[in-house]
Amino acid sequence: MTPPPRGRAVRQRTAVALLLVVGLGLAVSRVPGAGFAGDVLYAVMAVVLARLLLPGRSWRWHTALGWGWCVAVEFLQATGIPATIAAAVPAARLVLGTTFVPVDLVAYTVGALGCAAVIVRSSRWSSVPRAWRRSAEQVDPRH
């Protein structure tokens, strides 16, 4: 059974958003001193990925799951396990990090809540009937 076109369009936009966020995150990871921005983007990526993998859930689920993943990985870093994995598989450093830094928890919160705000805003705007949106975007020539 094929999903309705609206659901497919949302998943396609979400997949494009995920690719853009990952690309931006990889670019930011090469900039010295941009660690906070990279952590914010990591949280955004986690929320967008949750939205892509669980399309039937609410934005609250996506936000909680994405933020929870980030926090769990951050606390896992305190054990040294991610550093050991990254030593064997260098690419794992991008996903798991290596060192526990408490400020990262703030960045994850900013990223997850910011992403949630964008999701809610875009969902509400897309649920407004198209004719109403057109009339809202037109400027009244008399004023």
N, C-alpha and C positions, 0 to 999 in steps of 0.2 A: 504494500500500500504506500503510495507516494504522499509525502506530507503536503499540506497546503502551501501555495506559493509564498504567502507572507512569512511562514515559518522558515522556509528555505532561504528567503531573502535575508532574514535576520541572521541565520547561520552563516550565510556568505559574507555579510558585512562584518560579523564577529570574527570570521577567519581572516579577513583582510586586516581588521584592526589588530589581531594577534600578530600577524606578520609585520605590520608597521611598528608595533611596540617592541617586538624582538629585534628588529633591525635597528631601531633607535637605541635600544638598550645595548646592543653590541657596539654601536658607534660611541655611545657615552662611556662604555667601559674602557675605551682607549684614551679618554681625556683625563689627564692627571687632576686629582682633586675633585672629581665629579662623583664621588662614591655615594653621596646622599641621593643625588638624582638617579643614579643607577639602581639604588635600592627602592626608590619610589617606583621606577619603571618595572622592577622585578615584581612588586606587589600588583601593579596594574596588569602585568602579564598573567599572574596567577589567577586574578579575578576573571579576566577575559577568557582564559583557558577553561576555568570552571563553567563559565557561561556557554562556551562552545561544547563542552562534554556533557553538560546537564541542561539542555535547553528548556526543559519543562519546569525547572525550578525558578523560584523568585530571585530577584536581585539580592535579597537578603542572604539567601543560601549561597549565591555566587560570591558575595563579599566575604561572608564568614568563612567559607571554604578556602578562598584565595588567601585571606589574611591568616587563617589558621595554618595553612601550609608554610607560609613565610615564617611565622613564629616558631613552628615546630622545627624547621630547618635551622633557624638561628640558634635555638637551644641545643640542637644536635651538635652544632659547631663547638659547643663547650666541652663535648666529650672527646674531640680530636678525631672522630671517625671520618668526617668529611675531608679533613686534611690528609689522612691516610689514603682515602680513595682518590683524591686529587693528585697525590704523588704518583699513583699507579696509572690514572687516567686523567691527564691534564684538562680535558674538556669538562670533566665533572666539576671543576672549580667554578664554572659559570652557573651551574645549577645549584650546587651545594655550598659554595663558599668554603672558607677554611677557618676563619677566626670569629669567635663570638664578640660582637660589639653591641652594647646596649642601645646606642643611638639608632642602630638599624631598625629596632622595633618601632621607633617613632616614624621613620621613613616608610615602613610597611603600612602603618596606620594611615599616614597621609595618602599614600598611593591607593590603598584599598578604598578608603572613603571618597577620595577624588574620583576614582573609577565608578564607584556606586552612584555618585551624583550625576556623572555623565550618562550612565545607563538609565537612571530614573528620568532625567530630563529628556533624553532622546525617545524613551518609551512613551512618555506623556505626549510629546509633540507628534509622534507618529500615530497615536491613537485618535488625534483630532481629525475629523473628516476633512478630506482634501479640499473641498469647496470652502470650508471655513478658513483653512490655512491660506488659500489663495487670497481671500478677501482680507485677511489680517496682514498679508505681505504687501498689498497694494496701498499706495499712498493716495489719499483723497485729494484730487486736484484743486478743490475749493479752498484748501487750507495751506 
